[in-house]
Amino acid sequence: MHLRTCRRPSTLLADPTDEEAAMADAVGTAVARTDGQLVAYYQPGGTKPLAAAHVSQITAAAAARAGELAALIDAAIAAAAADAA
């Protein structure tokens, strides 16, 4: 699961719209597995690099979101299987 973020001067936005990302001074994307393991981090540019503390916040949020999304997917699959039975 991935989480795209941007920073507008001191605020981190999760999953920003294209318009929000265009106004940001930095954008980064973290990819994490459902066990919280960071798979990749990408920062395509911006006017300022993200601070290490922001990168840590982004990777932690991506790991948490991966677990949340996996649980939603598992619940949907279980519901579909129950409906089919």
N, C-alpha and C positions, 0 to 999 in steps of 0.2 A: 504494500500500500504506500502511496506517496502523499506528501503534504507540501504544497507550495505556499510559501510565505513571502511577505514583503514588509519592509519597514518604512514608515512615514514618520518623520524624524525620530520619535522615541516610542512608537507604537508598532508592535508586530501584528500583522493581520494574517490569519490562516485562510487559505484558499481564496486569495483576492480575485476580484474580477479583473479583466484586462485593463479596464480604466484605472482601477486602484493600483495595479502593478505599474502602469505607465507613470503614475505620480510618485511612486516610491523612489527612495534613494538607494535601495538595495533589494534584491529578490533572490531567494534561495529555495531549493527543493530538496527535501530529504525523503529517502525511500527506506522503509523498515519492514522487516518480517514480523509476523504475528507474535513471535517470541521476544520482540523488542530489539533484535539485532539490527544494527544499521547496515544497510546494503550499499547505499550510495548517497552522496551529497553533491549537489551541483549549484554553483552560484554563477550565473551567466554574465554578471557584471552589475552595473549600476554606478552611481556617482561616488559611493563610499562602500568599502567592504563591510560585511557584518562582523561585529565583535565576537570573540570566542564565546562569550556568555549568551549571545543571541543564537549562535549556532547550536549550543548545548540545549537551549530552550526549544529550538526547532526540532532537533533530533528526538528529544524526549516526547514532544507533542506527536511527532510522526509515529513513534513506537506505541504510544497510548492509542492513537487513532487506528492503527493497524489492528490492535486487539478488539476495539469497538466494532470496526467494520467486519472483521472475521466472525464475531458473534452474531451480527445482523445477518450475514450471509448464511451461516449455519442454521439460524432460526428460520430463514426463508426456505431453505432446502428441506428442513424437517417439516415445515408446514405444507410444502408442496407434496412431499412424500405421503403425509397423512391424508391430504385431500385425494391423492391418487389411489389410496388403499381402500 
